[in-house]
């Protein structure tokens, strides 16, 4: 074979049609010049051995772009417009592909980058009636290679993906390999004809001889049966969806949230497949439901069957890919978009949780592996996490690793009451019945969720770091599961905690509650301090106490933002088998007595100021000595709230 010169110009060329692809132009030139597509590609330097590599569809190297442009009588810009590199700014999955990605069908399909085989519109291939298109056919559109393109807005119809005669995908796999053009060495085929090879030893016509030859069906003239029962209204919905997705997946600059939207969308399609038919309610069209059912039902059945076997490895092949057929692909994308909605954290969790729960039952390990390999948004990660009583159970998705500046040591073990009042007052109104126990469990539960958000670990791995007994934490999870589950208040609870976490994340100098607890582990209030603080009318009973243990418990609780039940003094009594109820009750009076005036409220105010001073000393690493003369002066007592603000005891 004679090697063509480095620079060669075809005797005649063609101007690319609007939106035309590189293989489409090569087919039309081949037909015009009466040469095989392979010969035209070889003259352009596009061949490799006996094939035209499919990698040319993605992007041409600069040197090759110059050679192809000269050969085809095009500008470099016109040549680049024939490849998918021209759509990089209009389709996020192409921009997201790392340059070293190996061009393989499974990899590209899983990432939604593009399809090596192509969909097509028969009427577009038939041409627009102009002389040039009547002579050489209409364009093979470049965007037909995008997996999310399922309709032709010009002719208001679904795209076809298979030849109706040979029933094979257009430009599909041949000998386990995919080229830019199928059967490029076959001459004299119209660009509109199917180039798929017929299976060997199968006569093309009954009674005919068996030959290995191309199908040759005229794709622009044959009826396409894939439209089926898809109505005109359904087509309008799919066109609107395609335009909406083009806007979301396109743009000149891609931000992090754009990539997260794509990954959330891919994960949504997975959840719908594995939970099918649970997600059928996301579609209003019966025809689209039926189309998606024919595709998704076998996948969900396979996942359920493999899950039930003892040797299941968690490996499922191909479920990340979009369907090749346009109707189920469009239906799946429409259902996934409806599942995501506006991606508001609370409403997203409410929609996703039932579907995610079913998907987790059928393919738990597969879903966890997929979620950890994807850049899904934190909101989506929280929504899909497997939950027991509203709290994530088992390993958390990687997207739930700590976000922002606050960490586990910055989480108060018991949500401060001012924070609770500021964020949960309207939430309490939604509950059927509330008691002081409800408030206590919500404050503890909110702290556990904040710990999960900060650490990326499930609650039961955070209890020791928070200083919460595991038994108490488990009781909170069970209690809140019973109280919040039936009225479906978990999404609202999650939204409240997220709001607090966002404020914590913006804190320039977050409090380290772990340091405070460590510093106060063996701390006890000096007796002289207790006697001075209790020097108020009608508090002689407290002054007669031999040791100020109730005050120590209260100050520890306030300074560390912890429950007095979990203070070192009370826990020490439990460990040695001594009764802890009297001390618990005595310290609890500071939280239960709500008299607005009198000596008791004044004592509580003094103790709160004392706790604020102790907390500040812990933060600075100073001595835990408190100057009561300064603390009890009239000016200082009236400025208590300002002091408390410095140590995190006021609303956020």
C-alpha positions as CSV (number, residue, x, y, z in Angstrom):
1,X,0.0,0.0,0.0
2,X,1.4,3.4,-1.0
3,X,1.6,5.8,1.9
4,X,0.0,9.1,1.0
5,X,2.0,12.3,1.3
6,X,2.1,14.2,4.5
7,X,0.1,17.0,2.9
8,X,-2.7,16.0,0.5
9,X,-5.7,17.9,-0.8
10,X,-8.8,16.1,-2.0
11,X,-9.8,17.1,-5.5
12,X,-13.3,18.0,-4.3
13,X,-14.6,18.7,-0.8
14,X,-17.8,19.4,1.1
15,X,-18.7,22.2,3.5
16,X,-19.7,20.6,6.9
17,X,-23.4,20.8,7.5
18,X,-24.6,22.5,10.8
19,X,-23.8,20.3,13.8
20,X,-22.3,17.5,11.6
21,X,-19.8,15.0,13.1
22,X,-16.5,13.9,11.7
23,X,-17.7,10.4,10.7
24,X,-20.7,11.9,9.0
25,X,-18.6,14.2,6.8
26,X,-16.2,11.3,5.9
27,X,-19.2,9.3,4.8
28,X,-20.6,12.0,2.6
29,X,-17.2,12.7,1.1
30,X,-16.7,9.0,0.5
31,X,-20.0,8.8,-1.4
32,X,-19.2,11.9,-3.4
33,X,-15.7,10.8,-4.4
34,X,-16.6,7.2,-4.9
35,X,-13.9,6.0,-2.5
36,X,-14.2,4.0,0.7
37,X,-14.4,5.9,4.0
38,X,-11.1,4.2,4.9
39,X,-9.4,5.6,1.8
40,X,-10.6,9.1,2.6
41,X,-9.4,8.7,6.2
42,X,-6.1,7.3,5.1
43,X,-5.5,10.4,2.9
44,X,-6.2,12.5,5.9
45,X,-3.9,10.5,8.2
46,X,-6.7,9.3,10.3
47,X,-6.2,5.5,9.8
48,X,-4.4,3.2,12.2
49,X,-3.8,-0.2,10.6
50,X,-7.0,-1.3,9.0
51,X,-9.2,0.8,11.3
52,X,-10.1,4.4,11.9
53,X,-9.7,4.9,15.7
54,X,-12.8,6.0,17.6
55,X,-10.6,8.4,19.6
56,X,-10.7,10.8,16.7
57,X,-14.4,11.5,17.6
58,X,-13.3,13.0,20.9
59,X,-10.4,15.2,19.8
60,X,-7.8,15.5,17.1
61,X,-4.2,16.4,18.1
62,X,-3.1,19.8,16.8
63,X,-0.8,18.3,14.1
64,X,-3.5,16.0,12.8
65,X,-6.0,18.8,12.9
66,X,-3.8,20.8,10.5
67,X,-3.4,17.8,8.2
68,X,-7.1,17.0,8.1
69,X,-8.0,20.6,7.5
70,X,-5.6,20.8,4.5
71,X,-6.9,17.5,3.1
72,X,-10.6,18.3,3.4
73,X,-10.2,22.0,2.4
74,X,-11.4,23.2,5.8
75,X,-10.2,25.7,8.4
76,X,-8.8,24.3,11.6
77,X,-11.9,25.7,13.4
78,X,-14.2,23.9,11.0
79,X,-12.3,20.6,11.6
80,X,-12.4,21.0,15.4
81,X,-16.2,21.6,15.2
82,X,-16.5,18.0,13.8
83,X,-15.2,16.5,17.1
84,X,-16.7,16.3,20.6
85,X,-14.0,18.7,21.8
86,X,-16.2,21.5,20.4
87,X,-18.9,20.5,22.9
88,X,-16.7,20.5,25.9
89,X,-18.1,23.8,27.0
90,X,-21.7,22.7,26.4
91,X,-21.6,19.3,28.1
92,X,-20.1,18.8,31.5
93,X,-19.3,15.1,31.4
94,X,-16.9,15.8,28.5
95,X,-15.2,18.5,30.4
96,X,-15.0,16.3,33.5
97,X,-13.2,13.5,31.7
98,X,-9.5,13.4,32.8
99,X,-7.2,13.5,29.8
100,X,-5.7,10.1,30.5
101,X,-9.1,8.4,30.4
102,X,-8.9,5.3,28.3
103,X,-11.5,5.3,25.5
104,X,-13.6,2.3,26.2
105,X,-17.3,1.8,26.0
106,X,-17.8,0.8,29.6
107,X,-15.8,3.7,31.0
108,X,-17.5,6.3,28.8
109,X,-20.9,4.9,29.4
110,X,-20.5,4.8,33.2
111,X,-19.4,8.5,33.2
112,X,-22.1,9.5,30.6
113,X,-19.3,11.1,28.5
114,X,-20.5,10.0,25.1
115,X,-21.7,7.0,23.1
116,X,-19.4,5.5,20.5
117,X,-22.4,4.1,18.7
118,X,-24.9,6.8,17.8
119,X,-28.6,7.5,17.9
120,X,-30.2,9.1,14.8
121,X,-33.2,10.8,13.4
122,X,-34.3,9.3,10.0
123,X,-35.7,12.6,8.8
124,X,-32.5,14.5,9.5
125,X,-30.6,11.8,7.5
126,X,-33.0,12.2,4.7
127,X,-32.0,15.9,4.3
128,X,-33.7,19.2,4.2
129,X,-34.5,19.1,0.5
130,X,-31.5,21.3,-0.6
131,X,-29.6,20.1,-3.7
132,X,-26.5,19.2,-1.7
133,X,-28.4,17.1,0.8
134,X,-30.6,15.5,-1.9
135,X,-27.3,14.4,-3.5
136,X,-25.3,13.2,-0.5
137,X,-27.7,12.9,2.4
138,X,-28.4,14.9,5.5
139,X,-25.9,15.2,8.5
140,X,-25.0,12.7,11.1
141,X,-25.3,15.1,14.0
142,X,-22.5,15.2,16.5
143,X,-24.8,15.7,19.5
144,X,-26.4,12.3,18.8
145,X,-23.4,10.8,20.5
146,X,-24.3,12.4,23.8
147,X,-26.1,9.9,26.1
148,X,-28.6,12.5,27.3
149,X,-29.8,13.4,23.7
150,X,-32.9,11.4,23.1
151,X,-35.2,13.5,20.9
152,X,-35.0,15.5,17.7
153,X,-36.6,18.9,18.5
154,X,-36.6,19.7,14.7
155,X,-38.8,16.8,13.7
156,X,-40.5,16.3,17.1
157,X,-39.6,12.6,17.5
158,X,-37.5,10.2,19.5
159,X,-34.1,9.3,18.1
160,X,-33.6,5.8,17.0
161,X,-30.6,3.7,18.1
162,X,-30.8,0.5,16.1
163,X,-31.3,-0.3,12.5
164,X,-34.8,-1.7,12.1
165,X,-33.6,-4.3,9.7
166,X,-30.5,-5.9,11.3
167,X,-31.6,-4.8,14.9
168,X,-28.0,-3.8,15.8
169,X,-26.8,-0.5,17.2
170,X,-25.5,1.9,14.6
171,X,-21.7,1.8,14.5
172,X,-21.6,-0.8,17.3
173,X,-19.0,-3.2,18.3
174,X,-17.3,-5.3,15.6
175,X,-14.8,-8.1,16.6
176,X,-14.9,-6.7,20.2
177,X,-13.6,-3.3,18.9
178,X,-15.3,0.0,18.0
179,X,-14.0,2.2,15.2
180,X,-15.0,5.7,14.1
181,X,-16.9,4.2,11.2
182,X,-18.3,0.7,10.9
183,X,-17.1,-1.3,7.9
184,X,-14.9,1.5,6.6
185,X,-13.6,-0.6,3.7
186,X,-17.0,-1.3,2.2
187,X,-17.5,0.8,-1.0
188,X,-20.5,2.4,-2.7
189,X,-22.8,2.8,0.3
190,X,-25.0,5.9,0.7
191,X,-24.3,7.8,3.9
192,X,-27.8,7.0,4.9
193,X,-27.3,3.3,4.7
194,X,-26.6,0.9,7.6
195,X,-23.0,-0.3,7.6
196,X,-23.5,-3.0,10.2
197,X,-22.2,-6.4,9.1
198,X,-24.8,-9.1,9.0
199,X,-24.0,-12.2,11.0
200,X,-22.2,-14.9,9.0
201,X,-24.1,-17.8,7.5
202,X,-27.4,-15.9,7.7
203,X,-29.0,-15.3,4.3
204,X,-30.2,-11.7,3.8
205,X,-33.4,-13.0,2.1
206,X,-35.2,-16.3,2.6
207,X,-33.7,-18.9,0.3
208,X,-30.7,-16.7,-0.5
209,X,-27.0,-17.4,-0.1
210,X,-25.2,-16.7,3.2
211,X,-22.6,-13.9,2.8
212,X,-20.7,-11.6,5.2
213,X,-21.9,-8.3,4.0
214,X,-23.2,-5.0,5.3
215,X,-26.9,-4.6,6.1
216,X,-27.4,-1.7,3.7
217,X,-30.8,-0.7,5.0
218,X,-31.7,2.9,4.1
219,X,-32.1,4.4,7.6
220,X,-33.7,7.6,6.3
221,X,-36.6,5.7,4.7
222,X,-37.4,2.8,6.9
223,X,-40.1,3.2,9.5
224,X,-38.8,3.5,13.1
225,X,-40.9,1.5,15.6
226,X,-39.3,2.8,18.8
227,X,-41.8,5.7,19.0
228,X,-44.5,3.2,20.0
229,X,-47.1,4.6,22.3
230,X,-45.0,7.7,23.1
231,X,-47.4,10.6,22.6
232,X,-46.9,14.1,21.3
233,X,-47.3,15.4,24.8
234,X,-44.5,13.0,26.0
235,X,-42.2,14.2,23.2
236,X,-42.9,17.8,24.4
237,X,-41.9,16.8,27.9
238,X,-38.7,15.1,26.7
239,X,-37.7,18.1,24.6
240,X,-38.2,20.4,27.6
241,X,-36.2,18.0,29.8
242,X,-33.4,17.9,27.2
243,X,-33.2,21.7,27.0
244,X,-33.2,21.9,30.8
245,X,-30.4,19.4,31.1
246,X,-28.4,21.2,28.3
247,X,-28.6,24.4,30.5
248,X,-27.6,22.6,33.7
249,X,-24.8,20.6,32.0
250,X,-23.5,23.4,29.9
251,X,-21.7,26.7,30.4
252,X,-18.4,28.4,29.9
253,X,-17.1,27.8,33.4
254,X,-17.9,24.8,35.5
255,X,-18.2,25.1,39.3
256,X,-18.1,22.4,41.9
257,X,-21.9,22.4,42.2
258,X,-22.2,21.6,38.4
259,X,-20.1,18.5,38.9
260,X,-22.1,17.6,42.0
261,X,-25.3,18.0,40.0
262,X,-24.1,15.5,37.4
263,X,-23.0,13.0,40.0
264,X,-26.3,13.4,41.9
265,X,-28.1,12.8,38.6
266,X,-26.2,9.6,37.9
267,X,-26.8,8.3,41.4
268,X,-30.5,9.1,41.1
269,X,-30.8,6.9,38.0
270,X,-29.0,4.1,39.9
271,X,-31.4,4.4,42.9
272,X,-34.4,4.3,40.5
273,X,-33.2,1.2,38.7
274,X,-32.5,-0.7,41.9
275,X,-35.7,0.3,43.7
276,X,-37.9,-0.2,40.6
277,X,-40.9,-0.1,40.5
278,X,-40.9,2.1,43.6
279,X,-39.9,5.2,41.6
280,X,-42.6,4.8,38.9
281,X,-44.6,7.5,40.7
282,X,-42.0,10.0,39.6
283,X,-43.4,9.7,36.0
284,X,-46.9,10.9,35.0
285,X,-46.9,9.3,31.6
286,X,-48.1,5.7,31.4
287,X,-46.1,5.1,28.1
288,X,-42.9,6.4,29.7
289,X,-43.5,4.2,32.8
290,X,-44.0,1.2,30.6
291,X,-40.9,2.0,28.6
292,X,-38.8,2.4,31.8
293,X,-40.3,-0.7,33.3
294,X,-39.1,-2.9,30.4
295,X,-35.6,-1.6,31.0
296,X,-35.4,-1.3,34.8
297,X,-37.3,-4.3,36.0
298,X,-34.7,-6.9,34.9
299,X,-31.9,-4.8,36.6
300,X,-33.8,-4.6,39.9
301,X,-34.6,-8.3,39.6
302,X,-31.0,-9.2,39.0
303,X,-29.8,-7.2,42.0
304,X,-32.4,-8.8,44.2
305,X,-31.5,-12.3,43.0
306,X,-27.8,-11.8,43.4
307,X,-28.3,-10.3,46.9
308,X,-30.1,-13.4,48.0
309,X,-27.2,-15.7,47.0
310,X,-24.5,-16.5,49.6
311,X,-21.6,-15.8,47.2
312,X,-22.7,-12.3,46.1
313,X,-19.7,-10.1,45.6
314,X,-21.4,-6.8,45.3
315,X,-20.4,-6.5,41.6
316,X,-23.1,-5.6,39.1
317,X,-22.2,-4.9,35.5
318,X,-23.4,-1.9,33.6
319,X,-26.1,-0.3,35.8
320,X,-24.5,3.1,35.7
321,X,-24.9,3.4,32.0
322,X,-27.9,5.1,30.5
323,X,-30.2,2.9,28.2
324,X,-29.2,3.0,24.6
325,X,-32.8,3.1,23.5
326,X,-34.1,6.7,23.6
327,X,-37.5,6.1,25.2
328,X,-36.4,4.4,28.4
329,X,-33.4,6.7,28.5
330,X,-35.6,9.8,28.4
331,X,-38.0,8.3,30.9
332,X,-35.1,7.5,33.3
333,X,-33.6,11.0,33.1
334,X,-37.1,12.5,33.6
335,X,-37.6,10.4,36.7
336,X,-34.1,11.2,38.0
337,X,-34.7,14.9,37.5
338,X,-38.0,14.7,39.3
339,X,-36.3,12.9,42.2
340,X,-33.6,15.6,42.6
341,X,-36.1,18.4,42.3
342,X,-34.7,21.7,43.6
343,X,-32.1,19.7,45.6
344,X,-33.2,21.4,48.8
345,X,-31.7,19.3,51.6
346,X,-34.9,18.7,53.6
347,X,-37.3,18.0,50.6
348,X,-34.6,16.0,48.8
349,X,-34.2,13.6,51.8
350,X,-38.0,13.2,52.0
351,X,-38.2,12.2,48.3
352,X,-35.0,10.1,48.2
353,X,-35.1,8.1,51.5
354,X,-37.9,5.6,50.6
355,X,-36.2,4.9,47.2
356,X,-32.7,4.7,48.7
357,X,-34.0,2.4,51.4
358,X,-35.2,-0.1,48.8
359,X,-32.1,0.3,46.7
360,X,-29.9,-0.4,49.8
361,X,-31.8,-3.6,50.5
362,X,-31.1,-4.9,47.0
363,X,-27.5,-3.7,46.4
364,X,-26.0,-2.4,49.6
365,X,-22.3,-2.9,48.9
366,X,-22.5,-1.9,45.3
367,X,-24.3,1.4,46.2
368,X,-21.8,2.2,48.9
369,X,-18.8,1.6,46.5
370,X,-20.4,3.7,43.9
371,X,-21.2,6.6,46.3
372,X,-17.7,6.6,47.6
373,X,-16.3,6.8,44.0
374,X,-18.5,9.7,43.0
375,X,-18.4,13.4,43.8
376,X,-22.0,13.6,45.0
377,X,-23.2,16.6,47.0
378,X,-23.3,16.5,50.8
379,X,-27.1,17.0,50.6
380,X,-27.4,13.9,48.3
381,X,-25.0,11.9,50.5
382,X,-27.2,12.6,53.6
383,X,-30.3,11.8,51.7
384,X,-29.1,8.4,50.5
385,X,-27.4,7.2,53.6
386,X,-29.0,4.1,55.1
387,X,-30.8,5.1,58.2
388,X,-32.1,3.5,61.4
389,X,-34.5,5.8,63.3
390,X,-33.4,8.7,61.1
391,X,-29.7,8.4,61.9
392,X,-27.2,7.0,59.3
393,X,-26.4,3.4,59.9
394,X,-23.2,1.7,58.8
395,X,-20.4,3.3,56.9
396,X,-21.1,6.8,55.7
397,X,-20.5,7.9,52.1
398,X,-17.2,9.7,51.5
399,X,-19.2,12.9,50.6
400,X,-20.1,13.2,54.3
401,X,-16.5,13.7,55.4
402,X,-16.1,16.9,57.4
403,X,-17.1,20.1,55.6
404,X,-16.0,23.5,56.7
405,X,-13.8,24.6,59.6
406,X,-15.6,23.0,62.6
407,X,-14.5,19.6,63.9
408,X,-15.8,17.0,66.4
409,X,-14.2,18.8,69.3
410,X,-16.2,21.9,68.4
411,X,-19.5,20.2,68.9
412,X,-21.3,20.8,72.2
413,X,-22.4,17.4,73.7
414,X,-25.8,18.9,74.6
415,X,-27.2,21.6,72.3
416,X,-27.2,24.8,74.3
417,X,-30.8,25.9,75.1
418,X,-30.4,29.3,73.5
419,X,-29.4,27.6,70.3
420,X,-32.3,25.1,70.6
421,X,-34.8,27.9,71.2
422,X,-33.5,29.9,68.2
423,X,-33.7,26.9,65.8
424,X,-36.2,24.4,67.1
425,X,-39.1,26.5,68.4
426,X,-41.3,26.1,65.3
427,X,-40.2,22.4,65.0
428,X,-41.6,21.7,68.5
429,X,-45.0,23.0,67.3
430,X,-45.1,20.2,64.6
431,X,-44.8,17.4,67.2
432,X,-47.9,15.7,68.5
433,X,-46.9,15.9,72.2
434,X,-43.9,17.4,73.9
435,X,-42.5,17.0,77.4
436,X,-39.3,18.1,79.1
437,X,-37.9,14.7,78.1
438,X,-38.7,15.5,74.4
439,X,-36.6,18.7,74.6
440,X,-33.7,16.9,76.3
441,X,-33.7,14.1,73.7
442,X,-33.8,16.6,70.8
443,X,-30.9,18.6,72.2
444,X,-28.9,15.4,72.7
445,X,-29.9,14.1,69.3
446,X,-29.0,17.3,67.6
447,X,-25.5,17.1,69.1
448,X,-25.1,13.5,67.8
449,X,-26.0,14.6,64.3
450,X,-23.6,17.6,64.5
451,X,-20.9,15.1,65.5
452,X,-21.7,12.9,62.5
453,X,-21.5,15.9,60.2
454,X,-18.2,17.1,61.7
455,X,-16.5,13.7,61.8
456,X,-18.0,11.7,58.9
457,X,-18.5,8.9,61.4
458,X,-21.8,7.3,62.6
459,X,-23.1,8.5,66.0
460,X,-22.0,5.4,67.9
461,X,-18.4,6.2,67.1
462,X,-18.7,9.8,68.3
463,X,-20.2,9.2,71.8
464,X,-16.8,8.7,73.6
465,X,-15.4,11.9,72.0
466,X,-18.5,13.8,73.1
467,X,-18.5,12.4,76.6
468,X,-22.0,10.9,76.2
469,X,-22.5,7.4,77.5
470,X,-23.3,5.0,74.7
471,X,-26.4,3.7,76.4
472,X,-27.8,7.3,76.7
473,X,-27.0,8.0,73.0
474,X,-28.7,4.8,71.9
475,X,-31.7,5.6,74.0
476,X,-31.9,9.0,72.3
477,X,-31.8,7.4,68.8
478,X,-34.6,5.0,69.7
479,X,-36.7,7.7,71.3
480,X,-36.4,10.1,68.4
481,X,-37.1,7.3,66.0
482,X,-40.4,6.7,67.7
483,X,-41.3,10.4,68.0
484,X,-40.1,11.7,64.6
485,X,-40.7,8.7,62.4
486,X,-44.5,8.4,62.0
487,X,-45.1,12.2,61.4
488,X,-42.1,12.1,59.0
489,X,-40.3,14.9,60.8
490,X,-36.7,13.6,60.1
491,X,-36.1,15.8,57.1
492,X,-37.2,18.9,59.1
493,X,-34.9,17.8,62.0
494,X,-32.0,17.3,59.6
495,X,-32.6,20.8,58.1
496,X,-32.5,22.4,61.6
497,X,-29.2,20.6,62.4
498,X,-27.7,21.6,59.0
499,X,-28.5,25.2,59.7
500,X,-26.6,25.0,63.0
501,X,-23.7,23.2,61.3
502,X,-23.4,26.0,58.7
503,X,-23.2,28.6,61.4
504,X,-20.6,26.5,63.3
505,X,-18.6,26.2,60.1
506,X,-18.5,30.0,59.7
507,X,-17.2,30.6,63.2
508,X,-13.7,32.0,63.0
509,X,-12.8,30.9,66.5
510,X,-14.8,27.8,67.3
511,X,-14.9,26.6,70.9
512,X,-13.0,23.4,71.7
513,X,-15.4,21.7,74.1
514,X,-13.0,18.7,74.4
515,X,-10.4,20.9,76.1
516,X,-13.0,22.2,78.5
517,X,-14.1,18.8,79.5
518,X,-10.5,17.6,79.9
519,X,-9.6,20.6,82.1
520,X,-12.7,20.1,84.3
521,X,-12.5,16.4,84.7
522,X,-11.2,16.6,88.3
523,X,-12.3,20.1,89.1
524,X,-14.4,20.9,92.1
525,X,-15.7,24.3,93.2
526,X,-13.9,25.6,96.3
527,X,-16.1,25.6,99.4
528,X,-15.4,29.3,100.0
529,X,-16.6,30.2,96.5
530,X,-19.8,28.2,97.1
531,X,-20.5,29.9,100.4
532,X,-20.0,33.3,98.9
533,X,-22.2,32.6,95.9
534,X,-25.0,31.3,98.1
535,X,-24.9,34.4,100.4
536,X,-28.4,35.3,99.5
537,X,-31.7,35.4,101.5
538,X,-33.5,32.1,102.1
539,X,-30.5,30.0,100.9
540,X,-29.2,28.9,104.3
541,X,-30.0,25.3,103.5
542,X,-27.5,25.4,100.6
543,X,-24.9,27.3,102.8
544,X,-25.0,24.5,105.3
545,X,-23.9,21.9,102.7
546,X,-20.5,20.5,103.7
547,X,-19.3,20.4,100.1
548,X,-20.6,22.4,97.0
549,X,-21.3,19.4,94.8
550,X,-24.5,20.7,93.2
551,X,-22.8,23.9,92.2
552,X,-19.8,22.0,90.8
553,X,-22.1,19.8,88.7
554,X,-24.0,22.9,87.4
555,X,-20.9,24.9,86.6
556,X,-19.3,21.9,84.8
557,X,-22.5,21.4,82.8
558,X,-22.7,25.0,81.7
559,X,-19.0,25.5,80.9
560,X,-18.8,22.3,78.8
561,X,-22.4,22.6,77.3
562,X,-23.0,19.1,78.6
563,X,-25.9,17.4,80.5
564,X,-25.5,17.5,84.3
565,X,-26.4,13.8,84.3
566,X,-23.1,13.0,82.6
567,X,-20.9,15.1,84.9
568,X,-17.8,13.4,86.4
569,X,-19.2,13.7,89.9
570,X,-22.4,11.9,89.1
571,X,-20.7,9.3,86.9
572,X,-18.2,8.6,89.7
573,X,-21.0,7.9,92.2
574,X,-22.5,5.4,89.7
575,X,-19.2,3.6,89.2
576,X,-18.7,3.0,92.9
577,X,-22.3,2.0,93.5
578,X,-23.3,5.0,95.6
579,X,-26.7,6.6,95.1
580,X,-26.5,9.4,92.5
581,X,-30.2,10.4,92.5
582,X,-30.0,13.0,95.3
583,X,-27.1,14.9,93.7
584,X,-28.8,14.6,90.3
585,X,-32.0,16.0,91.7
586,X,-30.3,18.8,93.6
587,X,-28.3,19.9,90.5
588,X,-31.4,19.5,88.3
589,X,-33.2,22.1,90.3
590,X,-31.2,24.8,88.6
591,X,-32.8,23.8,85.3
592,X,-36.3,23.1,86.6
593,X,-36.9,26.1,88.8
594,X,-38.1,28.9,86.5
595,X,-39.1,31.5,89.1
596,X,-38.4,34.9,87.5
597,X,-37.4,36.6,90.8
598,X,-36.0,35.8,94.2
599,X,-32.8,34.3,95.5
600,X,-32.8,31.1,93.5
601,X,-32.8,32.8,90.0
602,X,-30.0,35.2,91.3
603,X,-27.9,32.2,92.4
604,X,-28.4,30.6,89.0
605,X,-27.2,33.9,87.3
606,X,-24.2,33.9,89.6
607,X,-23.4,30.3,88.8
608,X,-23.8,31.0,85.0
609,X,-21.3,33.9,85.3
610,X,-19.0,31.7,87.3
611,X,-19.2,29.0,84.6
612,X,-18.5,31.6,81.9
613,X,-15.3,32.7,83.7
614,X,-14.2,29.1,84.2
615,X,-14.9,28.3,80.5
616,X,-12.8,31.3,79.4
617,X,-10.0,30.1,81.7
618,X,-10.1,26.7,80.1
619,X,-10.0,28.1,76.6
620,X,-6.9,30.3,77.5
621,X,-5.2,27.6,79.5
622,X,-5.2,29.8,82.6
623,X,-5.7,29.0,86.3
624,X,-9.3,28.0,87.2
625,X,-9.4,30.5,90.1
626,X,-12.4,32.9,90.0
627,X,-12.2,36.4,91.5
628,X,-15.6,36.6,93.2
629,X,-15.2,40.2,94.1
630,X,-15.0,41.1,90.5
631,X,-17.7,38.7,89.5
632,X,-20.3,39.8,92.1
633,X,-19.9,43.5,91.6
634,X,-23.2,45.2,90.4
635,X,-21.7,46.2,87.1
636,X,-20.4,42.7,86.4
637,X,-23.6,41.0,87.3
638,X,-25.6,43.2,84.8
639,X,-23.1,42.4,82.0
640,X,-23.4,38.6,82.4
641,X,-25.0,38.1,79.0
642,X,-22.1,39.9,77.3
643,X,-19.6,37.6,79.1
644,X,-21.6,34.5,78.2
645,X,-21.5,35.5,74.5
646,X,-17.8,35.2,74.5
647,X,-17.9,31.6,75.6
648,X,-20.8,30.4,73.4
649,X,-23.7,30.4,75.9
650,X,-26.0,32.7,73.9
651,X,-28.1,32.1,70.7
652,X,-26.1,31.6,67.5
